[in-house]
Amino acid sequence: MLASPRAPSYVARAMATYRVLVSDPISPKGVEALAASPDIEVDVRTGISFDAKAGKPTDEFLSLIGDYDGLVVRSETKVTPAVFAAAKKLKAIGRAGVGVDNIDRQAANAHGVIVMNTPTGNTISTAEHAFTLMLSTARNIAPAHAAVLAGDFKAARKAYQGIELNGKRLAVIGMGRIGAEFAKRAQAFNMQVVAYDPFLTQTRADELKVELADSPDAALAGADVVTLHVPLTDQTRHVLNTERLALMNRGALVVNCARGGLIDEDALKAAIDSGHIAGCALDVFETEPPAADHPLFSLDKHVAFTPHLGASTNEAQENVGIQVAEQLRDFFTTGEIRNAINMPSLDAAALAEIGPYLDLASALGRLLAKLGPENPDSLRVSYHGPLAKKDTALVSRKTLTALLEAARPDGQVNIVNAPAVAADMGLDLVESTINAQTEYAELLVAELRKDGTRFRVAGTIIGRSPRIVEIDRLYVDTNIAGHFLIVRNDDRPGIVGAVGTLLGNAGQNIANLSLARNKSQGNALTIIEVDAPLSEELMTGIRGIPGVIHATGVTL
């Protein structure tokens, strides 16, 4: 196990609300940005998180992590299920970089921890490095350099004839930010670019001036160079294999600055030995560090290898350090969620736009849990009016979370793991936008469905105040927070008065009252806001009033 003396807090504040551990090196400016908040205390403890020989987190790290609300990592720290199990207070992890394969995503979801990365901070550095490797491999820069240093100047001139990239066909697998930047540079070299990405639309491909392929095979067919810019997943592992290498033109080059494991390295070596592939440029490997006798290291032409340097520039390291620090700081202090990989993001602009609806969504979810059917089949969240055009994914998640929290009051449900909990319960979440006009400019509707029956509640923003305006299709008007008595009763005189008398006799003051009538069914709905929770004795008395069909005490 790696040992480390107890390091002092970067900023120690007795009244700090949150503690954040930085377990991998990031830019000092990033640490300063995080520690600038008076609500955050930062500890920098690098080099203690993972025992590479044992292949597991250190005991020291596991004993420390339970004290922290936030964690900042790069690639050295492996956030395994054991880490999540020990991190009882952990709410968010910030990854200074793009790849998050060192963070167990399933465990993060199960423990309700938000995982954020920094997809833009090292975009240019990685694209430039990948492009540099392509040029170096095409022109034999690495072996020619070594030959010159060895005194073989004349022999090297004959041995290391290069490949011209002008007019060559380039396949870009993964057309995100880095892939797009690589494509721009390739076009400046007059390369013909074809791209595959499952999320790349024809419109976006046209904007980037690239040919859109509908599969990796289509992109690689007839390609002279391939560059990979996708994450490592079960679906992308060995995306470049024997069959796909065979689709490329004879004498093609392979470039990988994304993740080791995207290429079947044995297949690549065999394709190079056969002469079908001319060479490769790798910044990443299936096993890192690679063995000194790695088969590809025996190649002497059209090769370039670097030790995972894609994001290793002064600018990139500073950028990702500052970016991850600002993201964690803003999450803890303002509720902003940026670049989250396991839940909808919500930046400052979106937060200002839909923020009031987040509180309303929570109230509607809690109300459904009290009034709706037990063990429902689905939760439908619908948006009416201009609200339907906004980014409402987090609003739906808030509604679901509040509903499940009421069903599981053990604290094991939060906004991150709510979809997984719902799936385990057999509850479907359905979102919809509706153009039909309502009584309100904007309307948020939450509806539970079970065996063909439906129960819905709805709310809106009036001025700046969130209001509940509908319960089971009866129009009401009440606050979203407080203690409420909700009574369904026969629509006849005297019942509301009898309820009020019991409340008065119990010392309950009425803060607000809303009535709704269903004349066709001969019943009414009464919502009374009171100053304190209602006792079970009082509720029994109210339910015993003649004409009361159903009565529920609710705290929102």
C-alpha positions, 0 to 999 in steps of 0.5 A: 500500500502506498503511504502518505503523511497526513497532508493539511487542508488546502483551505481549512474552514470550520464552517465549510459545508462541503469537503472535497478531496483532490486525489490526482494532480490538477492545475494549482489554479484549479485547486484555487478555483475550488477553494475560493468558495467559503462553503468548500474545504479542499484537501489535496492528497495525491498518490495515495488512492490506488495500489497498482501492484495490488490492483485495488484502492489503498486502505488509506484512501478507503479510510479517508473517502468517507469524510468527503462530499466531492472527489476530483480525479484524473486517470490514476485514481480508480473509483471502484465499487469498494470506493463508493461503498466507503464514500458514504457522504459522496455526492459528486465526482469531477474527472479532469479529462474526458475518459471516465473508464476509471470510474465505475458508472454502475456503482456511481448510479447505485450510490447516487453520485453524479459523475462529471467530466471535462470534455472540452478542456483538452479537445485541441491538445488531443486533436493536435497530438493525434494529427501529429502522430499521423504526420509522424507515422506517414513520414517516418519521423520517429525511426528516422530521428533515431537513425540520425542519432545513431549516425545512419544519416545516409542510410536513413534517407533511403530507408525511410521514404514516406507517404503523402497525405494529400488526397488520401481518404481519412476515416474518422470513427467518433465525430465528437469535439476531438474528431471534428477538430482532427477532420478540420486539420485533415481537410486543410491537408486536402484529405477526403474525410468520411466519418462515422458516429451514431449521433452524427446527423446529415446536417452536422456532417454537411456543416463539417464538410465530411462524408457521413457513413452509416457504420464503421465498416462503411467508413473504413472501406477504402480508407487510407488512414483511420483515427479513433475518437470514441470512448471504450465501452463493451460496444467499442472494444476492438472496434478495429479488428481483423475484419475491419482492418481488411476493409482499408486500402493496402498500405493504410495507417492506423492512429489511436489517441483515444483509449487502449482496447479500441484496437485488437493489437494482435490483429493490427500486428498481423495486418502490418506483418502481412503488408496490408497495413503500413503502420500505426501511431498509438498514444494508448494501449490495451495494457498500460504501461505496455510491456517492453517486449510488446509485439508492435515495438518491433516495427521499424517503419511507419510507427510512432508511440507516445505514453498517453500524452494526448492531453499533456500540454500546459494549456490542456492541464490548466484548462481541465483543472480549472474546468473540473474545479468550477463544475464541482464548485458550482454544483455544491454552491448553486446546484448547476450540473454541467457535463454530467455523464449519468444525469441531465446537465443543467447550466446557469442559464437553464437553471434560471429558466426552469429552476422554479419548475424543479421545486414544483416537480418535487411537490407534484411527485410527493403529492402523487405518492400520497394521493395516487394509486399504489404500485403504479405501472408508469409515471407520465410527465407532460409539458404544455405551452412554451415550457414544452420547448425548454430542456426539461429532462431534469424536471422529469427526473425531479418528479420521479425522485420525489415520488420514489422518495416518498415510497422509499423513505430510507434515504436510498433514492436520489436524483441520480439513481431514481431511474434505476430504482424505478426500473427495479420497481417496474415503473416506467417514466414517460415524458411528453410535450403537448401543444393543446391549450390549457387554462394556463400559459405553461402547465406541468402535469404529472400522472400515475397510471395503473391498470388503465386508471389514471390520477394526475396533478398539475402545477404552473408558475404564477408570477414567480410563485409555483402553484398546484392548480389541479388535482385529479382534473379538478382546478385548485390553487394552493402552495407547493410547500406546507401542511395540507388537509385534502378532503374529498366529500359530498357536494352539499352544505355543512361539510366544510364547516364541520371540518373547520370546527374540528380543526379549530377545536384541535388548535389548527389555524387555517392558512389557506383554503381552496375548493373545487366542485365536480357537479356531474359526480356530486362531490367536491375537493377541499384543500386546507393549508394548516400551520402544523402536521395533522395528528392521526386522532384529528384525521380519524375525526375528520374521516368520521364526518358524514359526507366525507369520502376520503381525507388525507394529511399531506406535508409537502 
